[in-house]
Amino acid sequence: MQVKVIERTFRLVGENELFAQFTFITSGIIHIWFPTTGLQMEAHRNHIHIQDSTIIYTDGLSSDQHRALWSLTLHSEDIKELISIIS
């Protein structure tokens, strides 16, 4: 089985220009790296929900449970591209 990797840099919403490097792997894993801080996060696409321009990671909790382990809000143009990649 061949693995395809897609890398994109997206802008986060905030006071300063914040960027995160997203790596999408065909197995469904999304790896997120923040180059300015070194912080890294990883999630399976089945464990995230997208609401408006916000990625919400729930680690598999059902959507009626109002708990997120983390969330990121992207600029509207970037969230559209992210959705097309993970679809």
C-alpha positions as CSV (number, residue, x, y, z in Angstrom):
1,M,0.0,0.0,0.0
2,Q,1.4,3.4,-1.0
3,V,1.1,6.2,1.5
4,K,0.4,9.7,0.3
5,V,1.5,12.7,2.3
6,I,0.2,16.2,1.8
7,E,1.8,19.2,3.5
8,R,0.2,22.6,3.8
9,T,0.7,25.7,5.9
10,F,-2.4,27.4,7.2
11,R,-2.9,30.7,9.0
12,L,-4.5,30.6,12.5
13,V,-6.9,33.4,13.6
14,G,-5.4,35.6,16.3
15,E,-3.9,38.9,17.1
16,N,-0.6,38.0,15.4
17,E,0.1,36.1,12.2
18,L,0.2,32.6,13.5
19,F,1.0,29.6,11.2
20,A,0.7,25.9,11.6
21,Q,2.2,23.2,9.3
22,F,-0.4,20.5,8.6
23,T,0.6,17.1,7.3
24,F,-2.2,14.8,6.0
25,I,-1.5,11.1,5.7
26,T,-3.8,8.9,3.7
27,S,-4.4,6.6,6.7
28,G,-6.4,9.5,8.2
29,I,-3.8,11.0,10.5
30,I,-3.4,14.7,10.6
31,H,-0.1,16.0,12.2
32,I,0.0,19.7,13.2
33,W,3.3,21.5,13.9
34,F,3.7,25.0,15.1
35,P,7.2,26.1,13.9
36,T,7.5,29.1,16.2
37,T,6.9,27.1,19.4
38,G,7.8,23.6,18.4
39,L,4.4,22.3,19.7
40,Q,3.1,19.3,17.8
41,M,-0.3,17.7,17.8
42,E,-1.8,14.7,16.1
43,A,-5.3,13.5,15.4
44,H,-7.2,11.1,13.3
45,R,-9.7,12.8,10.9
46,N,-12.5,10.7,12.4
47,H,-11.9,12.4,15.7
48,I,-12.3,15.9,14.6
49,H,-15.3,18.1,13.8
50,I,-15.3,21.3,11.8
51,Q,-17.7,24.0,12.9
52,D,-17.6,27.3,11.0
53,S,-13.8,27.8,10.7
54,T,-12.8,25.9,13.8
55,I,-11.3,22.4,14.0
56,I,-12.5,20.7,17.1
57,Y,-10.6,17.6,18.4
58,T,-12.8,15.3,20.6
59,D,-10.8,12.1,20.5
60,G,-13.8,10.2,19.4
61,L,-16.4,11.6,21.8
62,S,-19.9,11.8,20.2
63,S,-20.8,15.2,18.8
64,D,-23.5,15.7,21.5
65,Q,-20.9,15.8,24.2
66,H,-19.7,19.3,24.6
67,R,-16.0,18.7,25.3
68,A,-13.0,19.4,23.1
69,L,-9.5,18.4,23.9
70,W,-8.2,21.2,21.6
71,S,-9.5,23.5,18.9
72,L,-7.9,25.7,16.3
73,T,-9.6,28.4,14.2
74,L,-8.3,29.0,10.7
75,H,-8.9,31.8,8.3
76,S,-11.9,31.1,6.1
77,E,-9.9,30.5,2.9
78,D,-7.7,28.0,4.7
79,I,-10.5,26.0,6.3
80,K,-12.0,25.5,2.8
81,E,-8.8,24.0,1.6
82,L,-8.5,21.8,4.7
83,I,-12.0,20.5,4.2
84,S,-11.3,19.6,0.6
85,I,-8.1,17.8,1.6
86,I,-9.7,15.6,4.3
87,S,-12.9,14.9,2.3
